Amino acid sequence: MPDLLPPLRPIPAPSVRPWAGTRLSAHGDGVGELWLAGPASVVQVGADGPRTLDELAAEVGDALVGSAGLARYGARFPLLAKLIDAADWLSLQVHPDDALARELAGPRAIGELM
């Protein structure tokens, strides 16, 4: 049985948006998104201190992202989890596939899963 990871506590990253509602205002005025988990998201790792999820995935590999995630994306964190509070309806968002994401954001970028 592999070693268990210590508890991970996300350190939310607020993102100000012009369409923000008021439910996330405890994190600042105009906050429309609260990013909880993603490659650059910071988590408190037990008593060890904060690290990004990408750093942690590179360190512990499949213990964090699973063997299928490790095989497909390498030692990085492949998910994005965020809370969205919009004051009104938002437009449909279209995300790039992996190839376009890498063209726009660099070789480690991940696009929408198909």
N, C-alpha and C positions, 0 to 999 in steps of 0.2 A: 504494500500500500504506500503510495507516495506521501511525502510530508505535506501536511496541510498548511495553507497560507494563513498568516495571522489575519484578524479582521481588517477589512479595508473600509475606511470611512471617506466618502467623497467630499471634496472641498468644492462646493458649487461655484461656478463661474458665471456671474450675471452678465447679460448682454442687453444693452439699451437698444430699443427698437421704436421707430416712430408710431407703430400701430399697437403699442403695449397697452394692456389692460391695467388693472390695479392689484390683482391678486398676488403678484410677486414684489410689491412695493417695499416689503421688509428688507429686500436686497438692494434698494435704491430706487430713485424716481425714474420712471420710464423703462424699467426692466421688463422686457417682453419674452426673453428666453433665459432659462437657468440651465446651463450645461452641467450635467452630473457625471457623465462618463463618455470618454472619447480618447483617441490617441494622445492628445496633449492635455487631457484632464489630469488634475492633481488629486491624489488620494493620500490619506494618512494611513501608513502601513503599520498597524499595531503600535508598538513603542519605538519603531525604527525611524519614524519621521516621514515627511512627504516625498512622494515620487510621482512622476507621470505614469499613466497606464502603459504607454509605449515602453518606458524604461523598465517597468516591472515585467511586462511581457517578454522583453529581451532577456531579462534575468532568469525568470522561472518558466518561460515557454508554455508547454501544454498544461501545466498546473493552473494557469490562469485562462488561457484561450482554448484549451482542448486540442487533441491531436489533429482533428480535421481543420480547425482554424490555423494551427501551426503549419500544416501541409499546404494550405491554400494561400495564406498571407505572409508566412514567415513569422518571426518572433516580434510581432507587433499586435496592438490591440485593435481589432477590426470592427468595433461597434461604436455607435453614437447614441447616447440617451440624453434627452433634454426635456424640460417642461416648457410649454409654450402657453402664454396668456395673451390673447389678442382681444382688443376692444371691439373688433368687428371681424367679418369674414375676411380671410386671406386668399390670395390667388393661388392657383395650383403651382407647386414647385416641381420643376423637372431637374433631376440630378444626372450628371454625366455617367457613362459607363467607365470601367477601369481605364481603358485606353485614353479617353479624353481627359479624365481626371489626372492622369500622369503627364499628359501634354500640357495641361494648364497649371498643375501644382507641383510637378516633379515626380521622380521615379518611385517614391514611396507612397504616392497618393492612391487612395482606394475610392472607386466610384460606387454606383448603385449595383447591388447584386442582381443578377438576372437568372 
